[in-house]
């Protein structure tokens, strides 16, 4: 297997912290980079989830807050029957 050099820029402080962590794990930064590369190839994608927290998206947060307010407004409504956990198990799950 032939080898090549890879160069990229990283924040100096982050690089130092990264190297300290991987060294504590008993490997070099080069080994950790290779693990990342091979895991990416094996997964055919980044080997960890990349996602926004839905509540940081303004439209989603607005909808969630509106729904919470709607449900709080219904809390005292005598026409709504709230089930206990045991009632839910029996009625919904048939237990």
ZADO-1210 file (C-alpha; in nm, 4 decimals, padded with zeros to 6 digits):
<atoms>
<atom x="00.0000" y="00.0000" z="00.0000" code="UNK" pos="1"/>
<atom x="00.1480" y="00.3333" z="-00.1008" code="UNK" pos="2"/>
<atom x="00.1359" y="00.6261" z="00.1366" code="UNK" pos="3"/>
<atom x="00.0868" y="00.9966" z="00.0786" code="UNK" pos="4"/>
<atom x="00.1081" y="01.3094" z="00.2885" code="UNK" pos="5"/>
<atom x="-00.2090" y="01.5021" z="00.3661" code="UNK" pos="6"/>
<atom x="-00.1948" y="01.8650" z="00.4731" code="UNK" pos="7"/>
<atom x="-00.4820" y="02.0686" z="00.6109" code="UNK" pos="8"/>
<atom x="-00.5280" y="02.3678" z="00.8349" code="UNK" pos="9"/>
<atom x="-00.6651" y="02.3375" z="01.1873" code="UNK" pos="10"/>
<atom x="-00.7001" y="02.5685" z="01.4823" code="UNK" pos="11"/>
<atom x="-00.3726" y="02.5372" z="01.6767" code="UNK" pos="12"/>
<atom x="-00.5426" y="02.4997" z="02.0140" code="UNK" pos="13"/>
<atom x="-00.7870" y="02.2388" z="01.8816" code="UNK" pos="14"/>
<atom x="-00.4974" y="02.0461" z="01.7232" code="UNK" pos="15"/>
<atom x="-00.3086" y="02.0424" z="02.0523" code="UNK" pos="16"/>
<atom x="-00.6179" y="01.9261" z="02.2430" code="UNK" pos="17"/>
<atom x="-00.6858" y="01.6593" z="01.9802" code="UNK" pos="18"/>
<atom x="-00.3311" y="01.5292" z="01.9972" code="UNK" pos="19"/>
<atom x="-00.3404" y="01.5197" z="02.3783" code="UNK" pos="20"/>
<atom x="-00.6597" y="01.3134" z="02.3710" code="UNK" pos="21"/>
<atom x="-00.5456" y="01.0649" z="02.1065" code="UNK" pos="22"/>
<atom x="-00.2098" y="01.0298" z="02.2832" code="UNK" pos="23"/>
<atom x="-00.3964" y="00.9384" z="02.6031" code="UNK" pos="24"/>
<atom x="-00.5791" y="00.6773" z="02.3973" code="UNK" pos="25"/>
<atom x="-00.2409" y="00.5344" z="02.3004" code="UNK" pos="26"/>
<atom x="-00.2248" y="00.6495" z="01.9403" code="UNK" pos="27"/>
<atom x="-00.0730" y="00.9233" z="01.7324" code="UNK" pos="28"/>
<atom x="-00.2672" y="01.1927" z="01.5527" code="UNK" pos="29"/>
<atom x="-00.1730" y="01.0201" z="01.2270" code="UNK" pos="30"/>
<atom x="-00.3335" y="00.6955" z="01.3475" code="UNK" pos="31"/>
<atom x="-00.6491" y="00.8838" z="01.4500" code="UNK" pos="32"/>
<atom x="-00.6690" y="01.0574" z="01.1108" code="UNK" pos="33"/>
<atom x="-00.6346" y="00.7201" z="00.9393" code="UNK" pos="34"/>
<atom x="-00.9098" y="00.5742" z="01.1588" code="UNK" pos="35"/>
<atom x="-01.1351" y="00.8622" z="01.0543" code="UNK" pos="36"/>
<atom x="-01.0494" y="00.8158" z="00.6853" code="UNK" pos="37"/>
<atom x="-01.1091" y="00.4392" z="00.6947" code="UNK" pos="38"/>
<atom x="-01.4335" y="00.4735" z="00.8923" code="UNK" pos="39"/>
<atom x="-01.5559" y="00.7294" z="00.6370" code="UNK" pos="40"/>
<atom x="-01.4779" y="00.4896" z="00.3535" code="UNK" pos="41"/>
<atom x="-01.6434" y="00.1965" z="00.5308" code="UNK" pos="42"/>
<atom x="-01.9574" y="00.3950" z="00.6135" code="UNK" pos="43"/>
<atom x="-01.9600" y="00.5799" z="00.2816" code="UNK" pos="44"/>
<atom x="-02.0157" y="00.8962" z="00.4808" code="UNK" pos="45"/>
<atom x="-01.8930" y="01.0868" z="00.7826" code="UNK" pos="46"/>
<atom x="-01.8676" y="00.8333" z="01.0690" code="UNK" pos="47"/>
<atom x="-02.0757" y="01.0397" z="01.3091" code="UNK" pos="48"/>
<atom x="-02.4064" y="01.2211" z="01.2861" code="UNK" pos="49"/>
<atom x="-02.4026" y="01.5745" z="01.1511" code="UNK" pos="50"/>
<atom x="-02.7271" y="01.7432" z="01.2418" code="UNK" pos="51"/>
<atom x="-02.8688" y="02.0680" z="01.3636" code="UNK" pos="52"/>
<atom x="-03.0555" y="02.0640" z="01.6915" code="UNK" pos="53"/>
<atom x="-03.4125" y="02.1114" z="01.5653" code="UNK" pos="54"/>
<atom x="-03.4799" y="02.3670" z="01.8370" code="UNK" pos="55"/>
<atom x="-03.2081" y="02.5903" z="01.6936" code="UNK" pos="56"/>
<atom x="-03.4074" y="02.6175" z="01.3705" code="UNK" pos="57"/>
<atom x="-03.6396" y="02.9179" z="01.4198" code="UNK" pos="58"/>
<atom x="-03.9369" y="02.7704" z="01.2283" code="UNK" pos="59"/>
<atom x="-03.9297" y="02.4474" z="01.4285" code="UNK" pos="60"/>
<atom x="-03.8841" y="02.6274" z="01.7583" code="UNK" pos="61"/>
<atom x="-04.1819" y="02.8541" z="01.6797" code="UNK" pos="62"/>
<atom x="-04.4028" y="02.5517" z="01.6044" code="UNK" pos="63"/>
<atom x="-04.2922" y="02.3655" z="01.9182" code="UNK" pos="64"/>
<atom x="-04.3563" y="02.6669" z="02.1412" code="UNK" pos="65"/>
<atom x="-04.6975" y="02.7250" z="01.9803" code="UNK" pos="66"/>
<atom x="-04.7949" y="02.3596" z="02.0338" code="UNK" pos="67"/>
<atom x="-04.6811" y="02.3679" z="02.3957" code="UNK" pos="68"/>
<atom x="-04.8880" y="02.6824" z="02.4562" code="UNK" pos="69"/>
<atom x="-05.1898" y="02.5209" z="02.2860" code="UNK" pos="70"/>
<atom x="-05.1617" y="02.2154" z="02.5081" code="UNK" pos="71"/>
<atom x="-05.1195" y="02.4242" z="02.8217" code="UNK" pos="72"/>
<atom x="-05.4332" y="02.6189" z="02.7293" code="UNK" pos="73"/>
<atom x="-05.6240" y="02.2881" z="02.7077" code="UNK" pos="74"/>
<atom x="-05.4988" y="02.1660" z="03.0438" code="UNK" pos="75"/>
<atom x="-05.8067" y="02.2739" z="03.2392" code="UNK" pos="76"/>
<atom x="-06.0626" y="02.1840" z="02.9699" code="UNK" pos="77"/>
<atom x="-06.3285" y="01.9560" z="03.1287" code="UNK" pos="78"/>
<atom x="-06.4048" y="01.8023" z="02.7864" code="UNK" pos="79"/>
<atom x="-06.0608" y="01.6460" z="02.7658" code="UNK" pos="80"/>
<atom x="-06.0039" y="01.3158" z="02.9414" code="UNK" pos="81"/>
<atom x="-05.6505" y="01.2560" z="03.0601" code="UNK" pos="82"/>
<atom x="-05.5394" y="00.8978" z="03.1087" code="UNK" pos="83"/>
<atom x="-05.3214" y="00.7714" z="03.3888" code="UNK" pos="84"/>
<atom x="-05.0226" y="00.5585" z="03.2938" code="UNK" pos="85"/>
<atom x="-05.2119" y="00.2425" z="03.3845" code="UNK" pos="86"/>
<atom x="-05.5174" y="00.3519" z="03.1814" code="UNK" pos="87"/>
<atom x="-05.2909" y="00.4277" z="02.8861" code="UNK" pos="88"/>
<atom x="-05.1337" y="00.0835" z="02.9029" code="UNK" pos="89"/>
<atom x="-05.4760" y="-00.0830" z="02.9070" code="UNK" pos="90"/>
<atom x="-05.6441" y="00.1392" z="02.6496" code="UNK" pos="91"/>
<atom x="-05.3613" y="00.2093" z="02.4065" code="UNK" pos="92"/>
<atom x="-05.1403" y="-00.0960" z="02.4415" code="UNK" pos="93"/>
<atom x="-05.4034" y="-00.3486" z="02.5438" code="UNK" pos="94"/>
<atom x="-05.2068" y="-00.4496" z="02.8540" code="UNK" pos="95"/>
</atoms>
